[in-house]
Structure formats: structure tokens, C-alpha cells
Amino acid sequence: MALPDLFNDYTLRTVALGAAALGATSGALGSYAVLRKQSLLGDAISHAALPGIALAFLLTGSKAPLVLVLGAAAAGWLGTLLVMRVVNATRVKEDSALGIVLSVFFGFGLVLLTYIQKRPDASQAGLDRFLFGQAATLLHRDVLMIASLGGIALLVAALFWKEFKLLSFDPDFAASLGFSVRGLDVLLTSVLVLSIVIGLQTVGVVLMSAMVVAPAAAARQWTDRMGTMVVLAGAFGALAGVSGAVISSLAQHVPTGPTIVLCLTVLVLVSLAFAPNRGLLWEAVRQARNRRQLHMHAVLRDLHALAVQHGGQEHVHASAVLEAMHPGARHELTALAERGWARRTGADGWSITPSGRSEMERREGRDEESAS
């Protein structure tokens, strides 16, 4: 029932398209924030944008989404520049500066919203949705605005792909090549600000940082290439946006914005668990395999040592002796026999094979080379 509704229901289709456009933009551009270890930047920008929304309404008297978004962008950009200025001009660390700007701007925004609410000639209705988001209220023009501004942000990132990539990994090298690191930093931050403020109406100030960080964090688990990471992060963001819109439409009184963030959480958890190179599950499998390999070679080493002590490799040793030296050695002996490094003799005896002795001599020679 959900899939036909996605294509036939105008409201659901509009919300899903807007959430997908937002997720793709914030996810792709959020990769830069994650790689530069500026994950808190999205939280600071989204909170700093709140007074800009209120001031835009006070100055223009308009609740048009584009007007409010431009006000949010101006305030978010100003807050980010203030963070950069504090970090460069003082001894305050970046995380502390982000926390200060976030709290001050957000508090100022709440004061302005309270003032607007008490004005006799204005209503706060329509502004409070920027706090927690109301994706269900998205209209066709809102989707066009999100897609247009998001497209501009992605276009700038594509045009400055090499410069932003260099800035993310080695800003000192970028400066040595003659690039204006500060100028590139401001431009990249401006693009991030734009990608964040377009989503405030959908998921709100409180949850927007998750739209920036979560898709990129999930994508980072699957790849070591930045280009692939950016594409994957955009895809994860779009997938979460559509999934959240569809899931929230299936139940009453389930808000779309938080549902999108929950879908992102699932993607992050799946990536953390199952990604081939960094997944916790595969890491546990690799560690268990390595432990088995180490234990198996330890048993082989003892077989070889016992054979040397008894003057020949054909000497048979009881499995109970090997079990006393290595608890659980029966499994390793079976594995050694499968590789042709050990041979079972009689009901309960084991001996090392010529192949096993050659393997031990090879490993000992390699260890001596490493030590020297």
C-alpha cells in the first residue's frame, strides 16, 4: 500500500521528494564536515540560524519560505564566521567556540520568537515549525526551493571539488600550492550553511545536525575513497528521506522529521555492523580467525619442538600432552591435518609432517629476518 501511495498521493509524493532532495544535499556536503572533524558545525549552524528566521520575519513581515531561509542562511553564515574568528583570534578551541555560538544565537532566537508571539499584529504560527520541523506541511514550491538551493550548493562543491578535497585532507599543502585556504574555508562553510538551512523547515533546528553527520558517517564505513563516500552519503540521505516520509504516512501522529532521523540511525547502525572493512561484525570475525590461526601455529610450533627434542619428525605425541600444553588443541590438530602439516597416528597420536616442518622453518626464518 505504501509504494502506490508514494506515486499517487500528492502530499506524500511532495514530502518524499523534498526529504530526498534535502537528504541528498546534506548527506553529500556533510561528508566534508565529517572528514574535517567538524561534525558539531552542523548543529551550530542550524541553531545559529534561528534568530535569522525571526529577524527576517520582523523586517519583512513575510512568512515566505525563501525569505525565512535567506534570513536563516545569513544568521548561520554570520555565526560560522564568528566561530572562525574566535578560534583564530583567541585561545578558545573550536568545540568551545561552537558551543558558545550555538547557545548564544539559539537563546537570542528563542527570545525573538517569544517577542513575535506576543505581538498583537503578528503570529508565531509558521515560525515554530523551524524548531522541530513539519515536513508534512511541505508544498510544491518548498520542494522546488530545496531542490534549487541544494542544487546550487552541490554545483559549487562540484566546481571546487579538487580544492575542497585538498582543504579537507591537507590544508597546509593547499596553502603551499598558493590556494587561499581562508577563502576556500569560507566558501565551503557557506555551502554547508546553505545545505543546512534548507532543511530547517523539514526536520527542524534540533535534528538538522543528524542530516549532516549521519549519512556521511554511514558512508565512511563502506569506502576509503572520498568521491565514493560523497555519492554514498547523498544516496543514504535520500533513502532515509523517502523511507521516513513513507513510514510516517503509515501511522497517525508520527512526525516525518524524527522518523527520517530514525531511518538514518538504522543506516548508521547497519553500516557500523556490516561494512566489509570497518564493520564490527566482520572485525569480530577477523579477530576470531586470527586467534585461531595463532593458536594453530602455536600447536604446530610445539609439535615441531617436541619432534626436535626426540630427534626426529616422525615421533608420535599423545593428544593429551598437546591438550595440556594448549587447551582445545584437538581442533587445531584437525586443522593442521587438513593443511597437511600434521598427521594422526593410531587412535590418539599426532606427529608433524615434512610439510609442517618446512612451514615452521619458513616462519622461523621470516621471524629472524624481521628481528634483524
Secondary structure in CASP SS format (residue, H / E / C, confidence):
PFRMAT SS
TARGET T0000
AUTHOR 0000-0000-0000
METHOD secondary structure of the structure
MODEL  1
M C 1.00
A H 1.00
L H 1.00
P H 1.00
D H 1.00
L H 1.00
F H 1.00
N H 1.00
D C 1.00
Y H 1.00
T H 1.00
L H 1.00
R H 1.00
T H 1.00
V H 1.00
A H 1.00
L H 1.00
G H 1.00
A H 1.00
A H 1.00
A H 1.00
L H 1.00
G H 1.00
A H 1.00
T H 1.00
S H 1.00
G H 1.00
A H 1.00
L H 1.00
G H 1.00
S H 1.00
Y H 1.00
A H 1.00
V H 1.00
L H 1.00
R C 1.00
K C 1.00
Q C 1.00
S H 1.00
L H 1.00
L H 1.00
G H 1.00
D H 1.00
A H 1.00
I H 1.00
S H 1.00
H H 1.00
A H 1.00
A H 1.00
L H 1.00
P H 1.00
G H 1.00
I H 1.00
A H 1.00
L H 1.00
A H 1.00
F H 1.00
L H 1.00
L H 1.00
T H 1.00
G C 1.00
S C 1.00
K C 1.00
A C 1.00
P H 1.00
L H 1.00
V H 1.00
L H 1.00
V H 1.00
L H 1.00
G H 1.00
A H 1.00
A H 1.00
A H 1.00
A H 1.00
G H 1.00
W H 1.00
L H 1.00
G H 1.00
T H 1.00
L H 1.00
L H 1.00
V H 1.00
M H 1.00
R H 1.00
V H 1.00
V H 1.00
N H 1.00
A H 1.00
T C 1.00
R C 1.00
V C 1.00
K C 1.00
E H 1.00
D H 1.00
S H 1.00
A H 1.00
L H 1.00
G H 1.00
I H 1.00
V H 1.00
L H 1.00
S H 1.00
V H 1.00
F H 1.00
F H 1.00
G H 1.00
F H 1.00
G H 1.00
L H 1.00
V H 1.00
L H 1.00
L H 1.00
T H 1.00
Y H 1.00
I H 1.00
Q H 1.00
K H 1.00
R C 1.00
P C 1.00
D C 1.00
A C 1.00
S C 1.00
Q C 1.00
A C 1.00
G C 1.00
L C 1.00
D C 1.00
R H 1.00
F H 1.00
L H 1.00
F H 1.00
G C 1.00
Q C 1.00
A H 1.00
A H 1.00
T H 1.00
L C 1.00
L C 1.00
H H 1.00
R H 1.00
D H 1.00
V H 1.00
L H 1.00
M H 1.00
I H 1.00
A H 1.00
S H 1.00
L H 1.00
G H 1.00
G H 1.00
I H 1.00
A H 1.00
L H 1.00
L H 1.00
V H 1.00
A H 1.00
A H 1.00
L H 1.00
F C 1.00
W H 1.00
K H 1.00
E H 1.00
F H 1.00
K H 1.00
L H 1.00
L H 1.00
S H 1.00
F H 1.00
D C 1.00
P H 1.00
D H 1.00
F H 1.00
A H 1.00
A H 1.00
S H 1.00
L C 1.00
G C 1.00
F C 1.00
S C 1.00
V H 1.00
R H 1.00
G H 1.00
L H 1.00
D H 1.00
V H 1.00
L H 1.00
L H 1.00
T H 1.00
S H 1.00
V H 1.00
L H 1.00
V H 1.00
L H 1.00
S H 1.00
I H 1.00
V H 1.00
I C 1.00
G C 1.00
L H 1.00
Q H 1.00
T H 1.00
V H 1.00
G H 1.00
V H 1.00
V H 1.00
L H 1.00
M H 1.00
S H 1.00
A H 1.00
M H 1.00
V H 1.00
V H 1.00
A H 1.00
P H 1.00
A H 1.00
A H 1.00
A H 1.00
A H 1.00
R H 1.00
Q C 1.00
W C 1.00
T C 1.00
D C 1.00
R C 1.00
M H 1.00
G H 1.00
T H 1.00
M H 1.00
V H 1.00
V H 1.00
L H 1.00
A H 1.00
G H 1.00
A H 1.00
F H 1.00
G H 1.00
A H 1.00
L H 1.00
A H 1.00
G H 1.00
V H 1.00
S H 1.00
G H 1.00
A H 1.00
V H 1.00
I H 1.00
S H 1.00
S H 1.00
L H 1.00
A C 1.00
Q C 1.00
H C 1.00
V C 1.00
P C 1.00
T H 1.00
G H 1.00
P H 1.00
T H 1.00
I H 1.00
V H 1.00
L H 1.00
C H 1.00
L H 1.00
T H 1.00
V H 1.00
L H 1.00
V H 1.00
L H 1.00
V H 1.00
S H 1.00
L H 1.00
A H 1.00
F H 1.00
A C 1.00
P C 1.00
N C 1.00
R C 1.00
G C 1.00
L H 1.00
L H 1.00
W H 1.00
E H 1.00
A H 1.00
V H 1.00
R H 1.00
Q H 1.00
A H 1.00
R H 1.00
N H 1.00
R H 1.00
R H 1.00
Q H 1.00
L H 1.00
H H 1.00
M H 1.00
H H 1.00
A H 1.00
V H 1.00
L H 1.00
R H 1.00
D H 1.00
L H 1.00
H H 1.00
A H 1.00
L H 1.00
A H 1.00
V H 1.00
Q H 1.00
H C 1.00
G C 1.00
G C 1.00
Q C 1.00
E C 1.00
H C 1.00
V C 1.00
H E 1.00
A E 1.00
S H 1.00
A H 1.00
V H 1.00
L H 1.00
E H 1.00
A H 1.00
M H 1.00
H C 1.00
P C 1.00
G C 1.00
A H 1.00
R H 1.00
H H 1.00
E H 1.00
L H 1.00
T H 1.00
A H 1.00
L H 1.00
A H 1.00
E H 1.00
R H 1.00
G C 1.00
W C 1.00
A E 1.00
R E 1.00
R E 1.00
T E 1.00
G C 1.00
A C 1.00
D C 1.00
G E 1.00
W E 1.00
S E 1.00
I E 1.00
T C 1.00
P H 1.00
S H 1.00
G H 1.00
R H 1.00
S H 1.00
E H 1.00
M H 1.00
E H 1.00
R H 1.00
R H 1.00
E H 1.00
G H 1.00
R H 1.00
D H 1.00
E H 1.00
E H 1.00
S H 1.00
A H 1.00
S C 1.00
END
